[in-house]
């Protein structure tokens, strides 16, 4: 985060902190979506393997 200097008021600092937190939380949400997609693919793969073994 950039320093605003001594002449920046508290409202400006709070706004920059809020924006940084918004970006951080957006990144975490996207990361969780990717993890969820990976888990779904893994579960589907195991399910298909189990069904294939059952047909033998």
PDB file of N, CA, C, O and CB in Angstrom:
ATOM      1  N   UNK A   1       0.838  -1.163   0.000  1.00  0.00           N
ATOM      2  CA  UNK A   1       0.000   0.000   0.000  1.00  0.00           C
ATOM      3  C   UNK A   1       0.892   1.238   0.000  1.00  0.00           C
ATOM      4  O   UNK A   1       1.919   1.278   0.678  1.00  0.00           O
ATOM      5  CB  UNK A   1      -0.959  -0.009   1.209  1.00  0.00           C
ATOM      6  N   UNK A   2       0.504   2.200  -0.736  1.00  0.00           N
ATOM      7  CA  UNK A   2       1.284   3.432  -0.826  1.00  0.00           C
ATOM      8  C   UNK A   2       1.099   4.282   0.415  1.00  0.00           C
ATOM      9  O   UNK A   2       0.011   4.360   0.987  1.00  0.00           O
ATOM     10  CB  UNK A   2       0.891   4.227  -2.069  1.00  0.00           C
ATOM     11  N   UNK A   3       2.174   4.909   0.811  1.00  0.00           N
ATOM     12  CA  UNK A   3       2.061   5.879   1.903  1.00  0.00           C
ATOM     13  C   UNK A   3       1.472   7.151   1.339  1.00  0.00           C
ATOM     14  O   UNK A   3       1.852   7.593   0.255  1.00  0.00           O
ATOM     15  CB  UNK A   3       3.442   6.153   2.579  1.00  0.00           C
ATOM     16  N   UNK A   4       0.578   7.721   2.046  1.00  0.00           N
ATOM     17  CA  UNK A   4      -0.046   8.941   1.576  1.00  0.00           C
ATOM     18  C   UNK A   4       0.665  10.191   2.053  1.00  0.00           C
ATOM     19  O   UNK A   4       0.358  11.293   1.599  1.00  0.00           O
ATOM     20  CB  UNK A   4      -1.467   8.980   2.012  1.00  0.00           C
ATOM     21  N   UNK A   5       1.596  10.032   2.946  1.00  0.00           N
ATOM     22  CA  UNK A   5       2.267  11.198   3.490  1.00  0.00           C
ATOM     23  C   UNK A   5       1.504  11.738   4.684  1.00  0.00           C
ATOM     24  O   UNK A   5       0.422  11.260   5.022  1.00  0.00           O
ATOM     25  CB  UNK A   5       2.419  12.277   2.423  1.00  0.00           C
ATOM     26  N   UNK A   6       2.079  12.723   5.301  1.00  0.00           N
ATOM     27  CA  UNK A   6       1.452  13.302   6.495  1.00  0.00           C
ATOM     28  C   UNK A   6       0.251  14.171   6.169  1.00  0.00           C
ATOM     29  O   UNK A   6      -0.575  14.446   7.038  1.00  0.00           O
ATOM     30  CB  UNK A   6       2.460  14.116   7.263  1.00  0.00           C
ATOM     31  N   UNK A   7       0.151  14.609   4.908  1.00  0.00           N
ATOM     32  CA  UNK A   7      -0.931  15.523   4.551  1.00  0.00           C
ATOM     33  C   UNK A   7      -2.233  14.802   4.197  1.00  0.00           C
ATOM     34  O   UNK A   7      -3.241  15.454   3.925  1.00  0.00           O
ATOM     35  CB  UNK A   7      -0.504  16.384   3.393  1.00  0.00           C
ATOM     36  N   UNK A   8      -2.225  13.466   4.197  1.00  0.00           N
ATOM     37  CA  UNK A   8      -3.434  12.711   3.868  1.00  0.00           C
ATOM     38  C   UNK A   8      -4.281  12.570   5.130  1.00  0.00           C
ATOM     39  O   UNK A   8      -3.778  12.213   6.195  1.00  0.00           O
ATOM     40  CB  UNK A   8      -3.079  11.306   3.272  1.00  0.00           C
ATOM     41  N   UNK A   9      -5.547  12.850   4.995  1.00  0.00           N
ATOM     42  CA  UNK A   9      -6.428  12.762   6.151  1.00  0.00           C
ATOM     43  C   UNK A   9      -6.785  11.312   6.446  1.00  0.00           C
ATOM     44  O   UNK A   9      -6.529  10.414   5.644  1.00  0.00           O
ATOM     45  CB  UNK A   9      -7.697  13.585   5.923  1.00  0.00           C
ATOM     46  N   UNK A  10      -7.371  11.110   7.594  1.00  0.00           N
ATOM     47  CA  UNK A  10      -7.709   9.761   8.052  1.00  0.00           C
ATOM     48  C   UNK A  10      -8.733   9.105   7.134  1.00  0.00           C
ATOM     49  O   UNK A  10      -8.693   7.891   6.935  1.00  0.00           O
ATOM     50  CB  UNK A  10      -8.244   9.804   9.483  1.00  0.00           C
ATOM     51  N   UNK A  11      -9.644   9.886   6.575  1.00  0.00           N
ATOM     52  CA  UNK A  11     -10.657   9.330   5.675  1.00  0.00           C
ATOM     53  C   UNK A  11     -10.004   8.739   4.424  1.00  0.00           C
ATOM     54  O   UNK A  11     -10.414   7.682   3.945  1.00  0.00           O
ATOM     55  CB  UNK A  11     -11.681  10.415   5.279  1.00  0.00           C
ATOM     56  N   UNK A  12      -8.995   9.422   3.904  1.00  0.00           N
ATOM     57  CA  UNK A  12      -8.280   8.913   2.735  1.00  0.00           C
ATOM     58  C   UNK A  12      -7.558   7.616   3.036  1.00  0.00           C
ATOM     59  O   UNK A  12      -7.544   6.698   2.216  1.00  0.00           O
ATOM     60  CB  UNK A  12      -7.290   9.943   2.235  1.00  0.00           C
ATOM     61  N   UNK A  13      -6.959   7.542   4.213  1.00  0.00           N
ATOM     62  CA  UNK A  13      -6.260   6.317   4.616  1.00  0.00           C
ATOM     63  C   UNK A  13      -7.244   5.165   4.783  1.00  0.00           C
ATOM     64  O   UNK A  13      -6.975   4.043   4.354  1.00  0.00           O
ATOM     65  CB  UNK A  13      -5.482   6.543   5.927  1.00  0.00           C
ATOM     66  N   UNK A  14      -8.376   5.445   5.403  1.00  0.00           N
ATOM     67  CA  UNK A  14      -9.385   4.402   5.609  1.00  0.00           C
ATOM     68  C   UNK A  14      -9.903   3.903   4.263  1.00  0.00           C
ATOM     69  O   UNK A  14     -10.092   2.701   4.075  1.00  0.00           O
ATOM     70  CB  UNK A  14     -10.555   4.933   6.473  1.00  0.00           C
ATOM     71  N   UNK A  15     -10.132   4.817   3.336  1.00  0.00           N
ATOM     72  CA  UNK A  15     -10.622   4.428   2.010  1.00  0.00           C
ATOM     73  C   UNK A  15      -9.615   3.509   1.314  1.00  0.00           C
ATOM     74  O   UNK A  15     -10.007   2.517   0.701  1.00  0.00           O
ATOM     75  CB  UNK A  15     -10.892   5.681   1.142  1.00  0.00           C
ATOM     76  N   UNK A  16      -8.313   3.832   1.405  1.00  0.00           N
ATOM     77  CA  UNK A  16      -7.295   2.994   0.776  1.00  0.00           C
ATOM     78  C   UNK A  16      -7.216   1.625   1.438  1.00  0.00           C
ATOM     79  O   UNK A  16      -7.024   0.615   0.760  1.00  0.00           O
ATOM     80  CB  UNK A  16      -5.935   3.681   0.834  1.00  0.00           C
ATOM     81  N   UNK A  17      -7.361   1.587   2.754  1.00  0.00           N
ATOM     82  CA  UNK A  17      -7.351   0.312   3.471  1.00  0.00           C
ATOM     83  C   UNK A  17      -8.554  -0.528   3.058  1.00  0.00           C
ATOM     84  O   UNK A  17      -8.419  -1.731   2.836  1.00  0.00           O
ATOM     85  CB  UNK A  17      -7.352   0.541   4.999  1.00  0.00           C
ATOM     86  N   UNK A  18      -9.721   0.086   2.953  1.00  0.00           N
ATOM     87  CA  UNK A  18     -10.927  -0.634   2.523  1.00  0.00           C
ATOM     88  C   UNK A  18     -10.749  -1.206   1.123  1.00  0.00           C
ATOM     89  O   UNK A  18     -11.133  -2.346   0.860  1.00  0.00           O
ATOM     90  CB  UNK A  18     -12.153   0.294   2.559  1.00  0.00           C
ATOM     91  N   UNK A  19     -10.167  -0.418   0.226  1.00  0.00           N
ATOM     92  CA  UNK A  19      -9.944  -0.899  -1.141  1.00  0.00           C
ATOM     93  C   UNK A  19      -8.974  -2.075  -1.155  1.00  0.00           C
ATOM     94  O   UNK A  19      -9.179  -3.041  -1.891  1.00  0.00           O
ATOM     95  CB  UNK A  19      -9.409   0.234  -2.030  1.00  0.00           C
ATOM     96  N   UNK A  20      -7.921  -1.999  -0.347  1.00  0.00           N
ATOM     97  CA  UNK A  20      -6.961  -3.100  -0.275  1.00  0.00           C
ATOM     98  C   UNK A  20      -7.628  -4.360   0.259  1.00  0.00           C
ATOM     99  O   UNK A  20      -7.388  -5.454  -0.251  1.00  0.00           O
ATOM    100  CB  UNK A  20      -5.764  -2.717   0.610  1.00  0.00           C
ATOM    101  N   UNK A  21      -8.462  -4.213   1.281  1.00  0.00           N
ATOM    102  CA  UNK A  21      -9.170  -5.369   1.835  1.00  0.00           C
ATOM    103  C   UNK A  21     -10.157  -5.952   0.827  1.00  0.00           C
ATOM    104  O   UNK A  21     -10.314  -7.170   0.749  1.00  0.00           O
ATOM    105  CB  UNK A  21      -9.905  -4.975   3.119  1.00  0.00           C
ATOM    106  N   UNK A  22     -10.822  -5.094   0.056  1.00  0.00           N
ATOM    107  CA  UNK A  22     -11.730  -5.578  -0.988  1.00  0.00           C
ATOM    108  C   UNK A  22     -10.979  -6.432  -2.003  1.00  0.00           C
ATOM    109  O   UNK A  22     -11.451  -7.500  -2.391  1.00  0.00           O
ATOM    110  CB  UNK A  22     -12.418  -4.397  -1.697  1.00  0.00           C
ATOM    111  N   UNK A  23      -9.805  -5.960  -2.433  1.00  0.00           N
ATOM    112  CA  UNK A  23      -9.010  -6.726  -3.396  1.00  0.00           C
ATOM    113  C   UNK A  23      -8.552  -8.050  -2.787  1.00  0.00           C
ATOM    114  O   UNK A  23      -8.567  -9.083  -3.457  1.00  0.00           O
ATOM    115  CB  UNK A  23      -7.790  -5.906  -3.863  1.00  0.00           C
ATOM    116  N   UNK A  24      -8.152  -8.019  -1.538  1.00  0.00           N
ATOM    117  CA  UNK A  24      -7.710  -9.229  -0.855  1.00  0.00           C
ATOM    118  C   UNK A  24      -8.841 -10.244  -0.760  1.00  0.00           C
ATOM    119  O   UNK A  24      -8.644 -11.424  -1.051  1.00  0.00           O
ATOM    120  CB  UNK A  24      -7.183  -8.893   0.540  1.00  0.00           C
ATOM    121  N   UNK A  25     -10.018  -9.795  -0.356  1.00  0.00           N
ATOM    122  CA  UNK A  25     -11.151 -10.705  -0.219  1.00  0.00           C
ATOM    123  C   UNK A  25     -11.607 -11.243  -1.572  1.00  0.00           C
ATOM    124  O   UNK A  25     -11.992 -12.409  -1.669  1.00  0.00           O
ATOM    125  CB  UNK A  25     -12.309 -10.000   0.477  1.00  0.00           C
ATOM    126  N   UNK A  26     -11.571 -10.420  -2.615  1.00  0.00           N
ATOM    127  CA  UNK A  26     -11.896 -10.904  -3.959  1.00  0.00           C
ATOM    128  C   UNK A  26     -10.947 -12.023  -4.365  1.00  0.00           C
ATOM    129  O   UNK A  26     -11.372 -13.029  -4.934  1.00  0.00           O
ATOM    130  CB  UNK A  26     -11.832  -9.754  -4.984  1.00  0.00           C
ATOM    131  N   UNK A  27      -9.672 -11.849  -4.074  1.00  0.00           N
ATOM    132  CA  UNK A  27      -8.689 -12.880  -4.388  1.00  0.00           C
ATOM    133  C   UNK A  27      -8.951 -14.165  -3.629  1.00  0.00           C
ATOM    134  O   UNK A  27      -8.822 -15.255  -4.186  1.00  0.00           O
ATOM    135  CB  UNK A  27      -7.298 -12.384  -4.085  1.00  0.00           C
ATOM    136  N   UNK A  28      -9.317 -14.047  -2.359  1.00  0.00           N
ATOM    137  CA  UNK A  28      -9.609 -15.238  -1.560  1.00  0.00           C
ATOM    138  C   UNK A  28     -10.842 -15.971  -2.074  1.00  0.00           C
ATOM    139  O   UNK A  28     -10.868 -17.202  -2.099  1.00  0.00           O
ATOM    140  CB  UNK A  28      -9.806 -14.857  -0.098  1.00  0.00           C
ATOM    141  N   UNK A  29     -11.863 -15.224  -2.483  1.00  0.00           N
ATOM    142  CA  UNK A  29     -13.073 -15.846  -3.039  1.00  0.00           C
ATOM    143  C   UNK A  29     -12.726 -16.603  -4.313  1.00  0.00           C
ATOM    144  O   UNK A  29     -13.170 -17.737  -4.497  1.00  0.00           O
ATOM    145  CB  UNK A  29     -14.165 -14.779  -3.325  1.00  0.00           C
ATOM    146  N   UNK A  30     -11.940 -15.994  -5.194  1.00  0.00           N
ATOM    147  CA  UNK A  30     -11.550 -16.661  -6.437  1.00  0.00           C
ATOM    148  C   UNK A  30     -10.717 -17.902  -6.152  1.00  0.00           C
ATOM    149  O   UNK A  30     -10.855 -18.915  -6.838  1.00  0.00           O
ATOM    150  CB  UNK A  30     -10.771 -15.702  -7.339  1.00  0.00           C
ATOM    151  N   UNK A  31      -9.850 -17.828  -5.143  1.00  0.00           N
ATOM    152  CA  UNK A  31      -9.038 -18.981  -4.774  1.00  0.00           C
ATOM    153  C   UNK A  31      -9.929 -20.122  -4.278  1.00  0.00           C
ATOM    154  O   UNK A  31      -9.707 -21.278  -4.636  1.00  0.00           O
ATOM    155  CB  UNK A  31      -8.008 -18.593  -3.694  1.00  0.00           C
ATOM    156  N   UNK A  32     -10.918 -19.811  -3.471  1.00  0.00           N
ATOM    157  CA  UNK A  32     -11.833 -20.848  -2.976  1.00  0.00           C
ATOM    158  C   UNK A  32     -12.632 -21.473  -4.114  1.00  0.00           C
ATOM    159  O   UNK A  32     -12.887 -22.677  -4.105  1.00  0.00           O
ATOM    160  CB  UNK A  32     -12.790 -20.262  -1.929  1.00  0.00           C
ATOM    161  N   UNK A  33     -13.030 -20.658  -5.099  1.00  0.00           N
ATOM    162  CA  UNK A  33     -13.746 -21.193  -6.257  1.00  0.00           C
ATOM    163  C   UNK A  33     -12.865 -22.171  -7.021  1.00  0.00           C
ATOM    164  O   UNK A  33     -13.342 -23.215  -7.466  1.00  0.00           O
ATOM    165  CB  UNK A  33     -14.207 -20.055  -7.185  1.00  0.00           C
ATOM    166  N   UNK A  34     -11.584 -21.845  -7.177  1.00  0.00           N
ATOM    167  CA  UNK A  34     -10.664 -22.732  -7.881  1.00  0.00           C
ATOM    168  C   UNK A  34     -10.470 -24.028  -7.112  1.00  0.00           C
ATOM    169  O   UNK A  34     -10.435 -25.107  -7.705  1.00  0.00           O
ATOM    170  CB  UNK A  34      -9.318 -22.044  -8.103  1.00  0.00           C
ATOM    171  N   UNK A  35     -10.345 -23.928  -5.795  1.00  0.00           N
ATOM    172  CA  UNK A  35     -10.191 -25.130  -4.975  1.00  0.00           C
ATOM    173  C   UNK A  35     -11.442 -25.991  -5.090  1.00  0.00           C
ATOM    174  O   UNK A  35     -11.349 -27.211  -5.219  1.00  0.00           O
ATOM    175  CB  UNK A  35      -9.919 -24.759  -3.494  1.00  0.00           C
ATOM    176  N   UNK A  36     -12.613 -25.360  -5.043  1.00  0.00           N
ATOM    177  CA  UNK A  36     -13.868 -26.106  -5.170  1.00  0.00           C
ATOM    178  C   UNK A  36     -13.976 -26.805  -6.507  1.00  0.00           C
ATOM    179  O   UNK A  36     -14.453 -27.938  -6.577  1.00  0.00           O
ATOM    180  CB  UNK A  36     -15.053 -25.181  -4.983  1.00  0.00           C
ATOM    181  N   UNK A  37     -13.540 -26.148  -7.571  1.00  0.00           N
ATOM    182  CA  UNK A  37     -13.570 -26.772  -8.895  1.00  0.00           C
ATOM    183  C   UNK A  37     -12.630 -27.966  -8.944  1.00  0.00           C
ATOM    184  O   UNK A  37     -12.956 -28.999  -9.528  1.00  0.00           O
ATOM    185  CB  UNK A  37     -13.193 -25.755  -9.982  1.00  0.00           C
ATOM    186  N   UNK A  38     -11.469 -27.822  -8.333  1.00  0.00           N
ATOM    187  CA  UNK A  38     -10.509 -28.929  -8.303  1.00  0.00           C
ATOM    188  C   UNK A  38     -11.051 -30.119  -7.537  1.00  0.00           C
ATOM    189  O   UNK A  38     -10.866 -31.264  -7.950  1.00  0.00           O
ATOM    190  CB  UNK A  38      -9.199 -28.476  -7.685  1.00  0.00           C
ATOM    191  N   UNK A  39     -11.716 -29.857  -6.426  1.00  0.00           N
ATOM    192  CA  UNK A  39     -12.308 -30.937  -5.633  1.00  0.00           C
ATOM    193  C   UNK A  39     -13.417 -31.617  -6.427  1.00  0.00           C
ATOM    194  O   UNK A  39     -13.533 -32.842  -6.393  1.00  0.00           O
ATOM    195  CB  UNK A  39     -12.858 -30.397  -4.291  1.00  0.00           C
ATOM    196  N   UNK A  40     -14.226 -30.852  -7.133  1.00  0.00           N
ATOM    197  CA  UNK A  40     -15.308 -31.428  -7.932  1.00  0.00           C
ATOM    198  C   UNK A  40     -14.754 -32.344  -9.015  1.00  0.00           C
ATOM    199  O   UNK A  40     -15.297 -33.424  -9.251  1.00  0.00           O
ATOM    200  CB  UNK A  40     -16.159 -30.319  -8.563  1.00  0.00           C
ATOM    201  N   UNK A  41     -13.686 -31.926  -9.670  1.00  0.00           N
ATOM    202  CA  UNK A  41     -13.067 -32.762 -10.707  1.00  0.00           C
ATOM    203  C   UNK A  41     -12.510 -34.032 -10.084  1.00  0.00           C
ATOM    204  O   UNK A  41     -12.646 -35.112 -10.657  1.00  0.00           O
ATOM    205  CB  UNK A  41     -11.947 -31.989 -11.447  1.00  0.00           C
ATOM    206  N   UNK A  42     -11.887 -33.916  -8.922  1.00  0.00           N
ATOM    207  CA  UNK A  42     -11.319 -35.078  -8.239  1.00  0.00           C
ATOM    208  C   UNK A  42     -12.413 -36.067  -7.842  1.00  0.00           C
ATOM    209  O   UNK A  42     -12.258 -37.273  -8.036  1.00  0.00           O
ATOM    210  CB  UNK A  42     -10.530 -34.637  -6.998  1.00  0.00           C
ATOM    211  N   UNK A  43     -13.508 -35.568  -7.293  1.00  0.00           N
ATOM    212  CA  UNK A  43     -14.623 -36.438  -6.890  1.00  0.00           C
ATOM    213  C   UNK A  43     -15.231 -37.117  -8.112  1.00  0.00           C
ATOM    214  O   UNK A  43     -15.538 -38.308  -8.073  1.00  0.00           O
ATOM    215  CB  UNK A  43     -15.706 -35.628  -6.133  1.00  0.00           C
ATOM    216  N   UNK A  44     -15.405 -36.369  -9.190  1.00  0.00           N
ATOM    217  CA  UNK A  44     -15.965 -36.957 -10.410  1.00  0.00           C
ATOM    218  C   UNK A  44     -15.055 -38.059 -10.939  1.00  0.00           C
ATOM    219  O   UNK A  44     -15.531 -39.106 -11.377  1.00  0.00           O
ATOM    220  CB  UNK A  44     -16.174 -35.875 -11.488  1.00  0.00           C
ATOM    221  N   UNK A  45     -13.756 -37.825 -10.899  1.00  0.00           N
ATOM    222  CA  UNK A  45     -12.811 -38.845 -11.359  1.00  0.00           C
ATOM    223  C   UNK A  45     -12.887 -40.107 -10.523  1.00  0.00           C
ATOM    224  O   UNK A  45     -12.891 -41.212 -11.064  1.00  0.00           O
ATOM    225  CB  UNK A  45     -11.398 -38.303 -11.332  1.00  0.00           C
ATOM    226  N   UNK A  46     -12.946 -39.953  -9.210  1.00  0.00           N
ATOM    227  CA  UNK A  46     -13.050 -41.121  -8.329  1.00  0.00           C
ATOM    228  C   UNK A  46     -14.379 -41.845  -8.528  1.00  0.00           C
ATOM    229  O   UNK A  46     -14.429 -43.074  -8.478  1.00  0.00           O
ATOM    230  CB  UNK A  46     -12.896 -40.698  -6.860  1.00  0.00           C
ATOM    231  N   UNK A  47     -15.441 -41.101  -8.750  1.00  0.00           N
ATOM    232  CA  UNK A  47     -16.751 -41.713  -8.983  1.00  0.00           C
ATOM    233  C   UNK A  47     -16.741 -42.524 -10.269  1.00  0.00           C
ATOM    234  O   UNK A  47     -17.238 -43.650 -10.298  1.00  0.00           O
ATOM    235  CB  UNK A  47     -17.849 -40.639  -9.042  1.00  0.00           C
ATOM    236  N   UNK A  48     -16.185 -41.965 -11.322  1.00  0.00           N
ATOM    237  CA  UNK A  48     -16.107 -42.693 -12.594  1.00  0.00           C
ATOM    238  C   UNK A  48     -15.240 -43.938 -12.466  1.00  0.00           C
ATOM    239  O   UNK A  48     -15.563 -44.983 -13.031  1.00  0.00           O
ATOM    240  CB  UNK A  48     -15.556 -41.784 -13.697  1.00  0.00           C
ATOM    241  N   UNK A  49     -14.147 -43.832 -11.733  1.00  0.00           N
ATOM    242  CA  UNK A  49     -13.273 -44.994 -11.521  1.00  0.00           C
ATOM    243  C   UNK A  49     -14.006 -46.080 -10.745  1.00  0.00           C
ATOM    244  O   UNK A  49     -13.901 -47.262 -11.076  1.00  0.00           O
ATOM    245  CB  UNK A  49     -11.988 -44.581 -10.771  1.00  0.00           C
ATOM    246  N   UNK A  50     -14.747 -45.686  -9.718  1.00  0.00           N
ATOM    247  CA  UNK A  50     -15.493 -46.663  -8.926  1.00  0.00           C
ATOM    248  C   UNK A  50     -16.568 -47.343  -9.768  1.00  0.00           C
ATOM    249  O   UNK A  50     -16.783 -48.548  -9.637  1.00  0.00           O
ATOM    250  CB  UNK A  50     -16.130 -45.987  -7.704  1.00  0.00           C
ATOM    251  N   UNK A  51     -17.239 -46.591 -10.625  1.00  0.00           N
ATOM    252  CA  UNK A  51     -18.254 -47.186 -11.498  1.00  0.00           C
ATOM    253  C   UNK A  51     -17.617 -48.130 -12.504  1.00  0.00           C
ATOM    254  O   UNK A  51     -18.171 -49.188 -12.804  1.00  0.00           O
ATOM    255  CB  UNK A  51     -19.045 -46.095 -12.229  1.00  0.00           C
ATOM    256  N   UNK A  52     -16.460 -47.756 -13.024  1.00  0.00           N
ATOM    257  CA  UNK A  52     -15.771 -48.610 -13.996  1.00  0.00           C
ATOM    258  C   UNK A  52     -15.327 -49.911 -13.344  1.00  0.00           C
ATOM    259  O   UNK A  52     -15.397 -50.967 -13.972  1.00  0.00           O
ATOM    260  CB  UNK A  52     -14.559 -47.879 -14.601  1.00  0.00           C
ATOM    261  N   UNK A  53     -14.877 -49.858 -12.114  1.00  0.00           N
ATOM    262  CA  UNK A  53     -14.473 -51.078 -11.399  1.00  0.00           C
ATOM    263  C   UNK A  53     -15.677 -51.971 -11.124  1.00  0.00           C
ATOM    264  O   UNK A  53     -15.564 -53.197 -11.135  1.00  0.00           O
ATOM    265  CB  UNK A  53     -13.769 -50.721 -10.076  1.00  0.00           C
ATOM    266  N   UNK A  54     -16.819 -51.358 -10.878  1.00  0.00           N
ATOM    267  CA  UNK A  54     -18.029 -52.122 -10.594  1.00  0.00           C
ATOM    268  C   UNK A  54     -18.551 -52.860 -11.812  1.00  0.00           C
ATOM    269  O   UNK A  54     -19.248 -53.865 -11.669  1.00  0.00           O
ATOM    270  CB  UNK A  54     -19.099 -51.212 -10.063  1.00  0.00           C
ATOM    271  N   UNK A  55     -18.232 -52.389 -12.994  1.00  0.00           N
ATOM    272  CA  UNK A  55     -18.717 -53.017 -14.226  1.00  0.00           C
ATOM    273  C   UNK A  55     -17.839 -54.175 -14.675  1.00  0.00           C
ATOM    274  O   UNK A  55     -18.232 -54.934 -15.561  1.00  0.00           O
ATOM    275  CB  UNK A  55     -18.800 -51.990 -15.330  1.00  0.00           C
ATOM    276  N   UNK A  56     -16.676 -54.324 -14.092  1.00  0.00           N
ATOM    277  CA  UNK A  56     -15.762 -55.404 -14.514  1.00  0.00           C
ATOM    278  C   UNK A  56     -16.220 -56.746 -14.073  1.00  0.00           C
ATOM    279  O   UNK A  56     -15.560 -57.746 -14.352  1.00  0.00           O
ATOM    280  CB  UNK A  56     -14.387 -55.170 -13.990  1.00  0.00           C
TER     281      UNK A  56
END
